[in-house]
């Protein structure tokens, strides 16, 4: 089902609803945004009420972020001996999630639509936000009757560039005010420490003995603020691997995240700020959801040892991620 959701800069924005078994998803053409996801009627992600709300809050709710998700220090990088400067949209010092008008703020085109699958496309022109090369992106959202949401993303370019795309849903499996009591497992032995600007220091640190050790299920809440990359692999995998498990504290609902990506950014939504209205009359404030964002490692243009994001003509960027849900008993 497809319905109008509003107009932005004179361009229509639509909402598409998919269904399969007990799972239902609503996706906006604005930002390829997963606005709503429900398991047997239970909300699983944070969503907003209107297009104006999405434009106003700018917290990447459910969007696809790119051309380079996460951060690039100083917004500069070099490709094949040529220096490039992209928009610094975070405190005027850091490039975050593709810049001022990243993929999350673009209106995507519906290419294919069935009852349980949606294919969206987007063309990012040469020079957009300072990036070289024209990039064509396709993102397919599919629901499976086994309560699985799959996301397959591809991209090609006509000139060397960077491509690093991340899905940015805020998960809350209980419908609770915060997710601090949710239990999280991340199957990573290492993580990337960051500086005061949330830029990786360059160290690839062991999680053992730190607040970043989620190798066994434990509550999200604690004394630490999480907005860090967990190192799943040194490079993208050919087949999806189990990266994380999230369990609600009261609903009994759990989610497995499987992905081909080498990194998983864990963000505890501590920066959401003052509470504001969301779907179902809920109020969203700090820690209202947990972001689990499969992606390449942040600031990789400055760190040769990091899993990188370079894409050249003739190559195809590919990410495959599945969110597998299990209902409570």
Long-range contacts (C-beta under 8 A, 24 or more apart in sequence): 2-110, 2-113, 5-29, 5-30, 5-51, 6-30, 6-50, 6-51, 6-52, 7-51, 8-51, 8-55, 8-107, 11-107, 13-51, 13-107, 14-110, 16-110, 16-113, 16-118, 18-115, 18-116, 18-117, 18-118, 18-141, 18-142, 18-143, 19-115, 19-116, 19-143, 20-115, 20-116, 20-143, 20-144, 20-145, 21-143, 21-144, 21-145, 21-146, 21-147, 22-147, 22-327, 23-143, 23-144, 23-145, 23-147, 23-148, 23-149, 23-325, 24-143, 25-141, 25-143, 25-149, 27-118, 27-120, 27-141, 28-54, 29-107, 29-108, 29-109, 29-110, 29-120, 30-54, 30-105, 30-106, 30-107, 30-108, 31-60, 31-62, 31-63, 31-64, 31-103, 31-104, 31-105, 31-106, 31-108, 32-63, 32-64, 32-103, 32-104, 32-108, 32-120, 32-122, 32-139, 33-61, 33-62, 33-63, 33-64, 33-104, 34-62, 34-63, 34-141, 34-167, 34-169, 35-61, 35-62, 35-279, 36-279, 37-149, 37-169, 39-147, 39-253, 39-325, 39-327, 40-327, 42-173, 42-175, 42-251, 42-253, 43-172, 43-175, 43-279, 43-280, 44-171, 44-172, 44-173, 44-253, 44-255, 44-325, 45-169, 45-170, 45-171, 45-172, 45-289, 46-169, 46-170, 46-172, 46-278, 46-279, 46-282, 46-284, 46-288, 46-289, 47-278, 47-279, 48-278, 48-279, 49-277, 49-278, 49-279, 53-276, 53-277, 55-105, 57-276, 59-272, 60-97, 60-104, 60-168, 61-168, 61-169, 61-170, 62-167, 62-168, 62-169, 62-170, 63-103, 63-104, 63-167, 63-168, 64-103, 64-104, 64-139, 64-153, 64-165, 64-166, 64-167, 64-168, 65-97, 65-98, 65-102, 65-103, 65-104, 65-165, 65-166, 65-167, 65-168, 65-293, 66-97, 66-98, 66-102, 66-103, 66-124, 66-137, 66-163, 66-164, 66-165, 66-166, 67-98, 67-102, 67-103, 67-124, 67-128, 67-129, 67-131, 67-135, 67-161, 67-162, 67-163, 67-164, 67-165, 68-95, 68-97, 68-98, 68-131, 68-162, 68-163, 68-164, 68-309, 69-97, 69-98, 69-164, 69-165, 69-166, 69-168, 69-265, 69-293, 69-295, 69-296, 70-96, 70-97, 70-164, 70-166, 70-229, 70-265, 70-293, 70-295, 70-298, 70-299, 71-95, 71-96, 71-198, 71-199, 71-298, 71-299, 72-298, 72-299, 72-301, 72-302, 73-197, 73-199, 73-299, 73-302, 75-99, 75-130, 77-162, 77-301, 77-302, 78-301, 79-132, 79-160, 79-161, 79-162, 79-310, 80-160, 82-132, 84-130, 84-131, 84-132, 85-130, 86-129, 86-130, 86-131, 87-129, 87-130, 91-197, 93-197, 94-197, 94-198, 94-199, 97-166, 97-168, 98-129, 99-129, 99-130, 100-129, 101-128, 101-129, 102-129, 103-137, 103-165, 104-168, 108-139, 111-138, 112-140, 116-142, 116-143, 116-144, 117-141, 117-142, 117-143, 118-142, 126-158, 126-159, 131-161, 131-162, 132-159, 132-160, 132-161, 133-157, 133-158, 133-159, 133-160, 133-161, 133-313, 134-158, 134-159, 135-161, 135-163, 135-311, 137-165, 139-165, 146-324, 147-324, 147-325, 147-326, 147-327, 148-322, 148-323, 148-324, 148-325, 149-322, 149-323, 149-325, 150-320, 150-321, 150-322, 150-323, 151-319, 151-320, 151-321, 151-322, 151-323, 152-318, 152-319, 152-320, 153-317, 153-318, 153-319, 153-320, 154-316, 154-317, 154-318, 155-311, 155-316, 155-317, 156-311, 156-313, 156-315, 156-316, 156-317, 157-311, 157-312, 157-313, 157-315, 158-313, 159-313, 160-310, 160-311, 160-312, 160-313, 161-310, 161-311, 162-301, 162-309, 162-310, 162-311, 163-309, 163-311, 163-317, 164-295, 164-296, 164-300, 164-309, 165-295, 165-317, 165-319, 166-265, 166-293, 166-294, 166-295, 167-293, 167-294, 167-321, 168-291, 168-293, 169-289, 169-291, 170-269, 170-284, 170-288, 170-289, 170-290, 170-291, 171-246, 171-255, 171-289, 171-290, 171-291, 171-292, 172-288, 172-289, 172-290, 173-246, 173-247, 173-248, 173-251, 173-253, 173-254, 173-255, 174-248, 174-249, 174-250, 174-251, 174-253, 175-251, 175-280, 175-282, 176-248, 176-249, 176-250, 177-283, 177-285, 177-288, 178-221, 178-285, 178-286, 178-287, 178-288, 179-220, 179-268, 179-269, 179-287, 179-288, 179-289, 179-290, 180-219, 180-220, 180-221, 180-287, 181-219, 181-220, 181-221, 181-249, 181-250, 182-219, 182-220, 182-246, 182-247, 182-248, 182-249, 182-290, 183-217, 183-218, 183-219, 183-220, 183-246, 183-247, 183-249, 184-214, 184-217, 184-218, 184-219, 184-220, 184-244, 184-245, 184-246, 184-247, 184-266, 184-290, 185-214, 185-215, 185-216, 185-217, 185-218, 185-244, 185-245, 185-246, 186-214, 186-215, 186-230, 186-243, 186-244, 186-264, 186-266, 187-215, 187-232, 187-241, 187-242, 187-243, 187-244, 188-214, 188-215, 188-230, 188-231, 188-232, 188-243, 188-264, 189-215, 189-231, 190-230, 190-231, 191-228, 191-229, 191-230, 191-231, 192-228, 192-229, 192-231, 192-297, 192-298, 192-306, 193-228, 194-227, 194-228, 198-227, 199-298, 199-299, 200-229, 200-297, 200-298, 200-299, 200-303, 200-306, 202-303, 202-305, 204-231, 204-305, 214-244, 214-266, 217-245, 217-247, 219-249, 220-268, 220-287, 220-290, 221-287, 225-268, 225-270, 226-266, 226-267, 226-268, 226-270, 227-265, 227-266, 227-267, 227-268, 227-270, 227-271, 228-265, 228-266, 229-263, 229-264, 229-265, 229-295, 229-297, 229-298, 230-263, 230-264, 230-265, 230-266, 231-262, 231-263, 231-297, 231-307, 232-259, 232-261, 232-262, 232-263, 232-264, 233-262, 233-307, 234-262, 234-307, 235-262, 235-307, 236-260, 236-261, 236-262, 236-296, 236-307, 236-318, 236-319, 237-261, 237-262, 240-320, 240-321, 240-322, 243-292, 243-294, 244-292, 246-290, 246-292, 248-328, 251-328, 252-327, 252-328, 252-329, 253-325, 253-326, 253-327, 253-328, 254-325, 254-326, 255-323, 255-324, 255-325, 255-326, 256-322, 256-323, 256-324, 256-326, 257-292, 257-294, 257-321, 257-322, 257-323, 257-324, 258-321, 258-322, 258-324, 259-294, 259-319, 259-320, 259-321, 259-322, 260-294, 260-318, 260-319, 260-320, 260-321, 261-294, 261-295, 261-296, 261-319, 261-321, 262-296, 262-297, 262-307, 263-294, 263-295, 263-296, 263-297, 263-298, 263-307, 264-292, 264-293, 264-294, 264-295, 265-291, 265-292, 265-293, 265-295, 265-298, 266-290, 266-291, 266-292, 266-293, 267-291, 267-293, 294-319, 294-321
